[in-house]
Amino acid sequence: TLSANLIKCAAEGSADERLIRSLDWTITGKPMNHDCAAELLSYGSSSGVDTYAGIAMGLIAHKREK
């Protein structure tokens, strides 16, 4: 249920700021004023790392399709 709600929110343009910053850092490669890794580690016991892994896999899959 939680995952479904997070996906629905993302589809509507809302997401946790920690995930948005991590995604921005991943896509742009620009240096951050904060530690993205520490932020992800603070997002649930493993939710941040799991979510980031999903984001990374989605980006890889998207890149392969082009």
Predicted model as a PDB file, atoms N, CA, C, CB and O in Angstrom, pLDDT in the B-factor column:
MODEL        1                                                                  
ATOM      1  N   THR A   1       0.821  -1.191   0.000  1.00 77.00           N  
ATOM      2  CA  THR A   1       0.000   0.000   0.000  1.00 77.00           C  
ATOM      3  C   THR A   1       0.867   1.258   0.000  1.00 77.00           C  
ATOM      4  CB  THR A   1      -0.935  -0.004   1.204  1.00 77.00           C  
ATOM      5  O   THR A   1       0.598   2.210  -0.733  1.00 77.00           O  
ATOM      6  N   LEU A   2       1.901   1.251   0.824  1.00 75.00           N  
ATOM      7  CA  LEU A   2       2.780   2.424   0.887  1.00 75.00           C  
ATOM      8  C   LEU A   2       3.452   2.665  -0.460  1.00 75.00           C  
ATOM      9  CB  LEU A   2       3.845   2.245   1.988  1.00 75.00           C  
ATOM     10  O   LEU A   2       3.494   3.799  -0.936  1.00 75.00           O  
ATOM     11  N   SER A   3       3.975   1.616  -1.075  1.00 79.00           N  
ATOM     12  CA  SER A   3       4.633   1.766  -2.378  1.00 79.00           C  
ATOM     13  C   SER A   3       3.662   2.295  -3.422  1.00 79.00           C  
ATOM     14  CB  SER A   3       5.222   0.428  -2.842  1.00 79.00           C  
ATOM     15  O   SER A   3       4.017   3.160  -4.224  1.00 79.00           O  
ATOM     16  N   ALA A   4       2.451   1.784  -3.415  1.00 87.00           N  
ATOM     17  CA  ALA A   4       1.444   2.241  -4.379  1.00 87.00           C  
ATOM     18  C   ALA A   4       1.141   3.716  -4.172  1.00 87.00           C  
ATOM     19  CB  ALA A   4       0.152   1.412  -4.253  1.00 87.00           C  
ATOM     20  O   ALA A   4       0.971   4.456  -5.141  1.00 87.00           O  
ATOM     21  N   ASN A   5       1.073   4.149  -2.922  1.00 87.00           N  
ATOM     22  CA  ASN A   5       0.816   5.569  -2.641  1.00 87.00           C  
ATOM     23  C   ASN A   5       1.986   6.440  -3.076  1.00 87.00           C  
ATOM     24  CB  ASN A   5       0.542   5.778  -1.147  1.00 87.00           C  
ATOM     25  O   ASN A   5       1.780   7.532  -3.605  1.00 87.00           O  
ATOM     26  N   LEU A   6       3.212   5.969  -2.860  1.00 82.00           N  
ATOM     27  CA  LEU A   6       4.385   6.742  -3.290  1.00 82.00           C  
ATOM     28  C   LEU A   6       4.438   6.856  -4.811  1.00 82.00           C  
ATOM     29  CB  LEU A   6       5.679   6.095  -2.765  1.00 82.00           C  
ATOM     30  O   LEU A   6       4.793   7.907  -5.344  1.00 82.00           O  
ATOM     31  N   ILE A   7       4.091   5.785  -5.506  1.00 84.00           N  
ATOM     32  CA  ILE A   7       4.067   5.812  -6.978  1.00 84.00           C  
ATOM     33  C   ILE A   7       2.990   6.773  -7.453  1.00 84.00           C  
ATOM     34  CB  ILE A   7       3.817   4.390  -7.561  1.00 84.00           C  
ATOM     35  O   ILE A   7       3.216   7.544  -8.386  1.00 84.00           O  
ATOM     36  N   LYS A   8       1.822   6.739  -6.825  1.00 92.00           N  
ATOM     37  CA  LYS A   8       0.737   7.655  -7.194  1.00 92.00           C  
ATOM     38  C   LYS A   8       1.168   9.102  -6.987  1.00 92.00           C  
ATOM     39  CB  LYS A   8      -0.534   7.354  -6.371  1.00 92.00           C  
ATOM     40  O   LYS A   8       0.946   9.949  -7.852  1.00 92.00           O  
ATOM     41  N   CYS A   9       1.780   9.383  -5.849  1.00 90.00           N  
ATOM     42  CA  CYS A   9       2.261  10.747  -5.582  1.00 90.00           C  
ATOM     43  C   CYS A   9       3.283  11.176  -6.627  1.00 90.00           C  
ATOM     44  CB  CYS A   9       2.878  10.839  -4.173  1.00 90.00           C  
ATOM     45  O   CYS A   9       3.226  12.299  -7.128  1.00 90.00           O  
ATOM     46  N   ALA A  10       4.218  10.286  -6.960  1.00 87.00           N  
ATOM     47  CA  ALA A  10       5.242  10.609  -7.961  1.00 87.00           C  
ATOM     48  C   ALA A  10       4.609  10.894  -9.313  1.00 87.00           C  
ATOM     49  CB  ALA A  10       6.254   9.460  -8.088  1.00 87.00           C  
ATOM     50  O   ALA A  10       5.028  11.810 -10.021  1.00 87.00           O  
ATOM     51  N   ALA A  11       3.599  10.111  -9.672  1.00 90.00           N  
ATOM     52  CA  ALA A  11       2.910  10.328 -10.944  1.00 90.00           C  
ATOM     53  C   ALA A  11       2.212  11.680 -10.973  1.00 90.00           C  
ATOM     54  CB  ALA A  11       1.898   9.214 -11.198  1.00 90.00           C  
ATOM     55  O   ALA A  11       2.019  12.266 -12.038  1.00 90.00           O  
ATOM     56  N   GLU A  12       1.835  12.174  -9.793  1.00 94.00           N  
ATOM     57  CA  GLU A  12       1.180  13.471  -9.686  1.00 94.00           C  
ATOM     58  C   GLU A  12       2.184  14.612  -9.479  1.00 94.00           C  
ATOM     59  CB  GLU A  12       0.179  13.450  -8.542  1.00 94.00           C  
ATOM     60  O   GLU A  12       1.792  15.770  -9.333  1.00 94.00           O  
ATOM     61  N   GLY A  13       3.478  14.278  -9.468  1.00 89.00           N  
ATOM     62  CA  GLY A  13       4.517  15.292  -9.368  1.00 89.00           C  
ATOM     63  C   GLY A  13       5.011  15.578  -7.963  1.00 89.00           C  
ATOM     64  O   GLY A  13       5.686  16.584  -7.744  1.00 89.00           O  
ATOM     65  N   SER A  14       4.691  14.715  -7.006  1.00 91.00           N  
ATOM     66  CA  SER A  14       5.144  14.909  -5.624  1.00 91.00           C  
ATOM     67  C   SER A  14       6.083  13.789  -5.217  1.00 91.00           C  
ATOM     68  CB  SER A  14       3.946  14.976  -4.657  1.00 91.00           C  
ATOM     69  O   SER A  14       5.885  12.633  -5.591  1.00 91.00           O  
ATOM     70  N   ALA A  15       7.101  14.136  -4.451  1.00 86.00           N  
ATOM     71  CA  ALA A  15       8.023  13.127  -3.934  1.00 86.00           C  
ATOM     72  C   ALA A  15       8.780  13.703  -2.748  1.00 86.00           C  
ATOM     73  CB  ALA A  15       9.009  12.651  -5.036  1.00 86.00           C  
ATOM     74  O   ALA A  15       8.814  14.919  -2.557  1.00 86.00           O  
ATOM     75  N   ASP A  16       9.367  12.856  -1.975  1.00 82.00           N  
ATOM     76  CA  ASP A  16      10.180  13.266  -0.837  1.00 82.00           C  
ATOM     77  C   ASP A  16      11.382  14.060  -1.351  1.00 82.00           C  
ATOM     78  CB  ASP A  16      10.642  12.030  -0.001  1.00 82.00           C  
ATOM     79  O   ASP A  16      12.020  13.668  -2.328  1.00 82.00           O  
ATOM     80  N   GLU A  17      11.684  15.173  -0.691  1.00 84.00           N  
ATOM     81  CA  GLU A  17      12.788  16.031  -1.115  1.00 84.00           C  
ATOM     82  C   GLU A  17      14.121  15.293  -1.173  1.00 84.00           C  
ATOM     83  CB  GLU A  17      12.906  17.208  -0.183  1.00 84.00           C  
ATOM     84  O   GLU A  17      14.950  15.591  -2.033  1.00 84.00           O  
ATOM     85  N   ARG A  18      14.336  14.352  -0.289  1.00 83.00           N  
ATOM     86  CA  ARG A  18      15.601  13.592  -0.302  1.00 83.00           C  
ATOM     87  C   ARG A  18      15.745  12.821  -1.602  1.00 83.00           C  
ATOM     88  CB  ARG A  18      15.672  12.622   0.898  1.00 83.00           C  
ATOM     89  O   ARG A  18      16.832  12.745  -2.175  1.00 83.00           O  
ATOM     90  N   LEU A  19      14.643  12.251  -2.061  1.00 82.00           N  
ATOM     91  CA  LEU A  19      14.690  11.494  -3.310  1.00 82.00           C  
ATOM     92  C   LEU A  19      14.849  12.426  -4.511  1.00 82.00           C  
ATOM     93  CB  LEU A  19      13.424  10.643  -3.466  1.00 82.00           C  
ATOM     94  O   LEU A  19      15.568  12.109  -5.459  1.00 82.00           O  
ATOM     95  N   ILE A  20      14.187  13.557  -4.466  1.00 84.00           N  
ATOM     96  CA  ILE A  20      14.309  14.519  -5.560  1.00 84.00           C  
ATOM     97  C   ILE A  20      15.750  15.013  -5.672  1.00 84.00           C  
ATOM     98  CB  ILE A  20      13.347  15.709  -5.348  1.00 84.00           C  
ATOM     99  O   ILE A  20      16.305  15.081  -6.769  1.00 84.00           O  
ATOM    100  N   ARG A  21      16.355  15.359  -4.529  1.00 84.00           N  
ATOM    101  CA  ARG A  21      17.752  15.832  -4.560  1.00 84.00           C  
ATOM    102  C   ARG A  21      18.692  14.744  -5.071  1.00 84.00           C  
ATOM    103  CB  ARG A  21      18.199  16.291  -3.156  1.00 84.00           C  
ATOM    104  O   ARG A  21      19.616  15.026  -5.834  1.00 84.00           O  
ATOM    105  N   SER A  22      18.458  13.505  -4.653  1.00 83.00           N  
ATOM    106  CA  SER A  22      19.315  12.401  -5.108  1.00 83.00           C  
ATOM    107  C   SER A  22      19.165  12.165  -6.602  1.00 83.00           C  
ATOM    108  CB  SER A  22      18.984  11.115  -4.344  1.00 83.00           C  
ATOM    109  O   SER A  22      20.148  11.920  -7.302  1.00 83.00           O  
ATOM    110  N   LEU A  23      17.945  12.239  -7.081  1.00 83.00           N  
ATOM    111  CA  LEU A  23      17.707  12.060  -8.510  1.00 83.00           C  
ATOM    112  C   LEU A  23      18.351  13.200  -9.300  1.00 83.00           C  
ATOM    113  CB  LEU A  23      16.193  11.987  -8.803  1.00 83.00           C  
ATOM    114  O   LEU A  23      18.973  12.974 -10.338  1.00 83.00           O  
ATOM    115  N   ASP A  24      18.195  14.420  -8.800  1.00 85.00           N  
ATOM    116  CA  ASP A  24      18.816  15.567  -9.456  1.00 85.00           C  
ATOM    117  C   ASP A  24      20.330  15.398  -9.528  1.00 85.00           C  
ATOM    118  CB  ASP A  24      18.463  16.864  -8.716  1.00 85.00           C  
ATOM    119  O   ASP A  24      20.942  15.638 -10.569  1.00 85.00           O  
ATOM    120  N   TRP A  25      20.927  14.983  -8.414  1.00 84.00           N  
ATOM    121  CA  TRP A  25      22.375  14.765  -8.383  1.00 84.00           C  
ATOM    122  C   TRP A  25      22.778  13.678  -9.381  1.00 84.00           C  
ATOM    123  CB  TRP A  25      22.832  14.378  -6.960  1.00 84.00           C  
ATOM    124  O   TRP A  25      23.788  13.811 -10.072  1.00 84.00           O  
ATOM    125  N   THR A  26      21.989  12.607  -9.456  1.00 84.00           N  
ATOM    126  CA  THR A  26      22.300  11.499 -10.357  1.00 84.00           C  
ATOM    127  C   THR A  26      22.248  11.929 -11.815  1.00 84.00           C  
ATOM    128  CB  THR A  26      21.337  10.345 -10.126  1.00 84.00           C  
ATOM    129  O   THR A  26      23.119  11.568 -12.607  1.00 84.00           O  
ATOM    130  N   ILE A  27      21.241  12.692 -12.162  1.00 86.00           N  
ATOM    131  CA  ILE A  27      21.055  13.088 -13.556  1.00 86.00           C  
ATOM    132  C   ILE A  27      22.029  14.188 -13.973  1.00 86.00           C  
ATOM    133  CB  ILE A  27      19.626  13.554 -13.778  1.00 86.00           C  
ATOM    134  O   ILE A  27      22.598  14.140 -15.064  1.00 86.00           O  
ATOM    135  N   THR A  28      22.217  15.181 -13.098  1.00 88.00           N  
ATOM    136  CA  THR A  28      23.043  16.324 -13.487  1.00 88.00           C  
ATOM    137  C   THR A  28      24.514  16.167 -13.132  1.00 88.00           C  
ATOM    138  CB  THR A  28      22.515  17.564 -12.844  1.00 88.00           C  
ATOM    139  O   THR A  28      25.381  16.726 -13.804  1.00 88.00           O  
ATOM    140  N   GLY A  29      24.799  15.403 -12.075  1.00 83.00           N  
ATOM    141  CA  GLY A  29      26.166  15.250 -11.614  1.00 83.00           C  
ATOM    142  C   GLY A  29      26.724  16.485 -10.930  1.00 83.00           C  
ATOM    143  O   GLY A  29      27.915  16.543 -10.625  1.00 83.00           O  
ATOM    144  N   LYS A  30      25.867  17.482 -10.686  1.00 81.00           N  
ATOM    145  CA  LYS A  30      26.315  18.715 -10.030  1.00 81.00           C  
ATOM    146  C   LYS A  30      26.607  18.453  -8.554  1.00 81.00           C  
ATOM    147  CB  LYS A  30      25.251  19.831 -10.178  1.00 81.00           C  
ATOM    148  O   LYS A  30      25.891  17.689  -7.906  1.00 81.00           O  
ATOM    149  N   PRO A  31      27.649  19.078  -8.023  1.00 75.00           N  
ATOM    150  CA  PRO A  31      27.949  18.928  -6.595  1.00 75.00           C  
ATOM    151  C   PRO A  31      26.777  19.428  -5.743  1.00 75.00           C  
ATOM    152  CB  PRO A  31      29.244  19.697  -6.229  1.00 75.00           C  
ATOM    153  O   PRO A  31      26.098  20.389  -6.104  1.00 75.00           O  
ATOM    154  N   MET A  32      26.557  18.767  -4.622  1.00 73.00           N  
ATOM    155  CA  MET A  32      25.463  19.131  -3.735  1.00 73.00           C  
ATOM    156  C   MET A  32      26.018  19.817  -2.490  1.00 73.00           C  
ATOM    157  CB  MET A  32      24.633  17.886  -3.350  1.00 73.00           C  
ATOM    158  O   MET A  32      27.170  19.603  -2.112  1.00 73.00           O  
ATOM    159  N   ASN A  33      25.192  20.638  -1.862  1.00 72.00           N  
ATOM    160  CA  ASN A  33      25.562  21.296  -0.620  1.00 72.00           C  
ATOM    161  C   ASN A  33      25.318  20.410   0.595  1.00 72.00           C  
ATOM    162  CB  ASN A  33      24.798  22.589  -0.474  1.00 72.00           C  
ATOM    163  O   ASN A  33      25.557  20.831   1.727  1.00 72.00           O  
ATOM    164  N   HIS A  34      24.852  19.207   0.373  1.00 74.00           N  
ATOM    165  CA  HIS A  34      24.557  18.288   1.462  1.00 74.00           C  
ATOM    166  C   HIS A  34      24.932  16.874   1.009  1.00 74.00           C  
ATOM    167  CB  HIS A  34      23.047  18.370   1.881  1.00 74.00           C  
ATOM    168  O   HIS A  34      25.271  16.649  -0.153  1.00 74.00           O  
ATOM    169  N   ASP A  35      24.866  15.959   1.922  1.00 82.00           N  
ATOM    170  CA  ASP A  35      25.276  14.582   1.653  1.00 82.00           C  
ATOM    171  C   ASP A  35      24.072  13.734   1.259  1.00 82.00           C  
ATOM    172  CB  ASP A  35      25.976  13.975   2.882  1.00 82.00           C  
ATOM    173  O   ASP A  35      23.296  13.317   2.118  1.00 82.00           O  
ATOM    174  N   CYS A  36      23.917  13.478  -0.044  1.00 79.00           N  
ATOM    175  CA  CYS A  36      22.790  12.699  -0.544  1.00 79.00           C  
ATOM    176  C   CYS A  36      22.766  11.294   0.056  1.00 79.00           C  
ATOM    177  CB  CYS A  36      22.845  12.616  -2.064  1.00 79.00           C  
ATOM    178  O   CYS A  36      21.700  10.766   0.374  1.00 79.00           O  
ATOM    179  N   ALA A  37      23.926  10.703   0.204  1.00 77.00           N  
ATOM    180  CA  ALA A  37      23.984   9.343   0.751  1.00 77.00           C  
ATOM    181  C   ALA A  37      23.439   9.308   2.173  1.00 77.00           C  
ATOM    182  CB  ALA A  37      25.426   8.810   0.726  1.00 77.00           C  
ATOM    183  O   ALA A  37      22.664   8.415   2.515  1.00 77.00           O  
ATOM    184  N   ALA A  38      23.833  10.266   3.002  1.00 83.00           N  
ATOM    185  CA  ALA A  38      23.341  10.314   4.385  1.00 83.00           C  
ATOM    186  C   ALA A  38      21.837  10.546   4.405  1.00 83.00           C  
ATOM    187  CB  ALA A  38      24.062  11.422   5.184  1.00 83.00           C  
ATOM    188  O   ALA A  38      21.133   9.976   5.239  1.00 83.00           O  
ATOM    189  N   GLU A  39      21.335  11.379   3.491  1.00 82.00           N  
ATOM    190  CA  GLU A  39      19.891  11.609   3.417  1.00 82.00           C  
ATOM    191  C   GLU A  39      19.151  10.331   3.058  1.00 82.00           C  
ATOM    192  CB  GLU A  39      19.575  12.701   2.395  1.00 82.00           C  
ATOM    193  O   GLU A  39      18.120  10.017   3.653  1.00 82.00           O  
ATOM    194  N   LEU A  40      19.674   9.596   2.088  1.00 81.00           N  
ATOM    195  CA  LEU A  40      19.004   8.353   1.698  1.00 81.00           C  
ATOM    196  C   LEU A  40      19.033   7.327   2.826  1.00 81.00           C  
ATOM    197  CB  LEU A  40      19.658   7.768   0.446  1.00 81.00           C  
ATOM    198  O   LEU A  40      18.063   6.598   3.034  1.00 81.00           O  
ATOM    199  N   LEU A  41      20.129   7.275   3.541  1.00 81.00           N  
ATOM    200  CA  LEU A  41      20.228   6.338   4.650  1.00 81.00           C  
ATOM    201  C   LEU A  41      19.254   6.694   5.770  1.00 81.00           C  
ATOM    202  CB  LEU A  41      21.653   6.307   5.186  1.00 81.00           C  
ATOM    203  O   LEU A  41      18.862   5.821   6.544  1.00 81.00           O  
ATOM    204  N   SER A  42      18.861   7.952   5.866  1.00 84.00           N  
ATOM    205  CA  SER A  42      17.926   8.373   6.913  1.00 84.00           C  
ATOM    206  C   SER A  42      16.470   8.131   6.513  1.00 84.00           C  
ATOM    207  CB  SER A  42      18.132   9.847   7.235  1.00 84.00           C  
ATOM    208  O   SER A  42      15.570   8.346   7.325  1.00 84.00           O  
ATOM    209  N   TYR A  43      16.230   7.699   5.309  1.00 80.00           N  
ATOM    210  CA  TYR A  43      14.880   7.496   4.773  1.00 80.00           C  
ATOM    211  C   TYR A  43      14.447   6.057   5.052  1.00 80.00           C  
ATOM    212  CB  TYR A  43      14.830   7.805   3.238  1.00 80.00           C  
ATOM    213  O   TYR A  43      14.633   5.178   4.211  1.00 80.00           O  
ATOM    214  N   GLY A  44      13.875   5.817   6.223  1.00 81.00           N  
ATOM    215  CA  GLY A  44      13.470   4.472   6.606  1.00 81.00           C  
ATOM    216  C   GLY A  44      14.684   3.603   6.874  1.00 81.00           C  
ATOM    217  O   GLY A  44      15.819   4.066   6.761  1.00 81.00           O  
ATOM    218  N   SER A  45      14.454   2.351   7.229  1.00 83.00           N  
ATOM    219  CA  SER A  45      15.593   1.471   7.507  1.00 83.00           C  
ATOM    220  C   SER A  45      16.336   1.100   6.226  1.00 83.00           C  
ATOM    221  CB  SER A  45      15.120   0.200   8.223  1.00 83.00           C  
ATOM    222  O   SER A  45      17.562   0.986   6.225  1.00 83.00           O  
ATOM    223  N   SER A  46      15.598   0.913   5.145  1.00 83.00           N  
ATOM    224  CA  SER A  46      16.245   0.642   3.855  1.00 83.00           C  
ATOM    225  C   SER A  46      15.469   1.266   2.696  1.00 83.00           C  
ATOM    226  CB  SER A  46      16.379  -0.869   3.637  1.00 83.00           C  
ATOM    227  O   SER A  46      15.845   1.091   1.538  1.00 83.00           O  
ATOM    228  N   SER A  47      14.411   1.979   2.991  1.00 83.00           N  
ATOM    229  CA  SER A  47      13.547   2.528   1.939  1.00 83.00           C  
ATOM    230  C   SER A  47      14.274   3.484   1.006  1.00 83.00           C  
ATOM    231  CB  SER A  47      12.376   3.238   2.560  1.00 83.00           C  
ATOM    232  O   SER A  47      14.064   3.442  -0.206  1.00 83.00           O  
ATOM    233  N   GLY A  48      15.119   4.338   1.548  1.00 82.00           N  
ATOM    234  CA  GLY A  48      15.832   5.294   0.707  1.00 82.00           C  
ATOM    235  C   GLY A  48      16.765   4.612  -0.276  1.00 82.00           C  
ATOM    236  O   GLY A  48      16.795   4.950  -1.459  1.00 82.00           O  
ATOM    237  N   VAL A  49      17.523   3.656   0.222  1.00 84.00           N  
ATOM    238  CA  VAL A  49      18.462   2.928  -0.642  1.00 84.00           C  
ATOM    239  C   VAL A  49      17.690   2.091  -1.659  1.00 84.00           C  
ATOM    240  CB  VAL A  49      19.402   2.023   0.202  1.00 84.00           C  
ATOM    241  O   VAL A  49      18.062   2.039  -2.832  1.00 84.00           O  
ATOM    242  N   ASP A  50      16.616   1.435  -1.214  1.00 87.00           N  
ATOM    243  CA  ASP A  50      15.800   0.630  -2.126  1.00 87.00           C  
ATOM    244  C   ASP A  50      15.162   1.493  -3.206  1.00 87.00           C  
ATOM    245  CB  ASP A  50      14.716  -0.119  -1.351  1.00 87.00           C  
ATOM    246  O   ASP A  50      15.138   1.116  -4.378  1.00 87.00           O  
ATOM    247  N   THR A  51      14.652   2.641  -2.811  1.00 82.00           N  
ATOM    248  CA  THR A  51      14.018   3.539  -3.770  1.00 82.00           C  
ATOM    249  C   THR A  51      15.042   4.066  -4.763  1.00 82.00           C  
ATOM    250  CB  THR A  51      13.330   4.703  -3.047  1.00 82.00           C  
ATOM    251  O   THR A  51      14.777   4.119  -5.964  1.00 82.00           O  
ATOM    252  N   TYR A  52      16.216   4.455  -4.265  1.00 82.00           N  
ATOM    253  CA  TYR A  52      17.257   4.948  -5.156  1.00 82.00           C  
ATOM    254  C   TYR A  52      17.699   3.858  -6.133  1.00 82.00           C  
ATOM    255  CB  TYR A  52      18.457   5.454  -4.346  1.00 82.00           C  
ATOM    256  O   TYR A  52      17.953   4.140  -7.304  1.00 82.00           O  
ATOM    257  N   ALA A  53      17.790   2.631  -5.662  1.00 88.00           N  
ATOM    258  CA  ALA A  53      18.148   1.512  -6.554  1.00 88.00           C  
ATOM    259  C   ALA A  53      17.101   1.372  -7.660  1.00 88.00           C  
ATOM    260  CB  ALA A  53      18.268   0.177  -5.751  1.00 88.00           C  
ATOM    261  O   ALA A  53      17.447   1.134  -8.817  1.00 88.00           O  
ATOM    262  N   GLY A  54      15.836   1.519  -7.309  1.00 87.00           N  
ATOM    263  CA  GLY A  54      14.769   1.460  -8.309  1.00 87.00           C  
ATOM    264  C   GLY A  54      14.861   2.594  -9.305  1.00 87.00           C  
ATOM    265  O   GLY A  54      14.669   2.391 -10.504  1.00 87.00           O  
ATOM    266  N   ILE A  55      15.153   3.783  -8.819  1.00 83.00           N  
ATOM    267  CA  ILE A  55      15.321   4.941  -9.699  1.00 83.00           C  
ATOM    268  C   ILE A  55      16.479   4.698 -10.662  1.00 83.00           C  
ATOM    269  CB  ILE A  55      15.564   6.229  -8.873  1.00 83.00           C  
ATOM    270  O   ILE A  55      16.355   4.932 -11.864  1.00 83.00           O  
ATOM    271  N   ALA A  56      17.601   4.230 -10.129  1.00 86.00           N  
ATOM    272  CA  ALA A  56      18.780   3.973 -10.957  1.00 86.00           C  
ATOM    273  C   ALA A  56      18.485   2.918 -12.022  1.00 86.00           C  
ATOM    274  CB  ALA A  56      19.958   3.523 -10.083  1.00 86.00           C  
ATOM    275  O   ALA A  56      18.883   3.073 -13.176  1.00 86.00           O  
ATOM    276  N   MET A  57      17.797   1.861 -11.641  1.00 90.00           N  
ATOM    277  CA  MET A  57      17.461   0.806 -12.611  1.00 90.00           C  
ATOM    278  C   MET A  57      16.511   1.339 -13.679  1.00 90.00           C  
ATOM    279  CB  MET A  57      16.826  -0.410 -11.897  1.00 90.00           C  
ATOM    280  O   MET A  57      16.627   0.978 -14.850  1.00 90.00           O  
ATOM    281  N   GLY A  58      15.581   2.190 -13.283  1.00 88.00           N  
ATOM    282  CA  GLY A  58      14.668   2.795 -14.261  1.00 88.00           C  
ATOM    283  C   GLY A  58      15.419   3.675 -15.250  1.00 88.00           C  
ATOM    284  O   GLY A  58      15.132   3.653 -16.446  1.00 88.00           O  
ATOM    285  N   LEU A  59      16.380   4.451 -14.754  1.00 87.00           N  
ATOM    286  CA  LEU A  59      17.183   5.301 -15.640  1.00 87.00           C  
ATOM    287  C   LEU A  59      18.023   4.462 -16.601  1.00 87.00           C  
ATOM    288  CB  LEU A  59      18.094   6.220 -14.815  1.00 87.00           C  
ATOM    289  O   LEU A  59      18.146   4.795 -17.780  1.00 87.00           O  
ATOM    290  N   ILE A  60      18.592   3.385 -16.097  1.00 90.00           N  
ATOM    291  CA  ILE A  60      19.394   2.491 -16.949  1.00 90.00           C  
ATOM    292  C   ILE A  60      18.509   1.883 -18.032  1.00 90.00           C  
ATOM    293  CB  ILE A  60      20.067   1.367 -16.103  1.00 90.00           C  
ATOM    294  O   ILE A  60      18.885   1.845 -19.203  1.00 90.00           O  
ATOM    295  N   ALA A  61      17.334   1.409 -17.633  1.00 91.00           N  
ATOM    296  CA  ALA A  61      16.416   0.795 -18.614  1.00 91.00           C  
ATOM    297  C   ALA A  61      15.978   1.825 -19.652  1.00 91.00           C  
ATOM    298  CB  ALA A  61      15.170   0.195 -17.903  1.00 91.00           C  
ATOM    299  O   ALA A  61      15.891   1.513 -20.839  1.00 91.00           O  
ATOM    300  N   HIS A  62      15.707   3.035 -19.214  1.00 87.00           N  
ATOM    301  CA  HIS A  62      15.291   4.100 -20.136  1.00 87.00           C  
ATOM    302  C   HIS A  62      16.408   4.419 -21.131  1.00 87.00           C  
ATOM    303  CB  HIS A  62      14.896   5.374 -19.349  1.00 87.00           C  
ATOM    304  O   HIS A  62      16.156   4.602 -22.322  1.00 87.00           O  
ATOM    305  N   LYS A  63      17.634   4.483 -20.635  1.00 85.00           N  
ATOM    306  CA  LYS A  63      18.773   4.790 -21.495  1.00 85.00           C  
ATOM    307  C   LYS A  63      18.983   3.679 -22.542  1.00 85.00           C  
ATOM    308  CB  LYS A  63      20.051   4.976 -20.644  1.00 85.00           C  
ATOM    309  O   LYS A  63      19.326   3.967 -23.688  1.00 85.00           O  
ATOM    310  N   ARG A  64      18.779   2.435 -22.154  1.00 86.00           N  
ATOM    311  CA  ARG A  64      18.971   1.321 -23.092  1.00 86.00           C  
ATOM    312  C   ARG A  64      17.939   1.328 -24.205  1.00 86.00           C  
ATOM    313  CB  ARG A  64      18.912  -0.003 -22.354  1.00 86.00           C  
ATOM    314  O   ARG A  64      18.217   0.866 -25.312  1.00 86.00           O  
ATOM    315  N   GLU A  65      16.744   1.848 -23.922  1.00 79.00           N  
ATOM    316  CA  GLU A  65      15.684   1.864 -24.926  1.00 79.00           C  
ATOM    317  C   GLU A  65      15.909   2.921 -25.996  1.00 79.00           C  
ATOM    318  CB  GLU A  65      14.353   2.094 -24.263  1.00 79.00           C  
ATOM    319  O   GLU A  65      15.329   2.833 -27.078  1.00 79.00           O  
ATOM    320  N   LYS A  66      16.738   3.916 -25.713  1.00 69.00           N  
ATOM    321  CA  LYS A  66      16.971   4.999 -26.692  1.00 69.00           C  
ATOM    322  C   LYS A  66      17.923   4.594 -27.762  1.00 69.00           C  
ATOM    323  CB  LYS A  66      17.494   6.230 -26.016  1.00 69.00           C  
ATOM    324  O   LYS A  66      18.221   5.387 -28.655  1.00 69.00           O  
TER     325      LYS A  66                                                      
ENDMDL                                                                          
END                                                                             
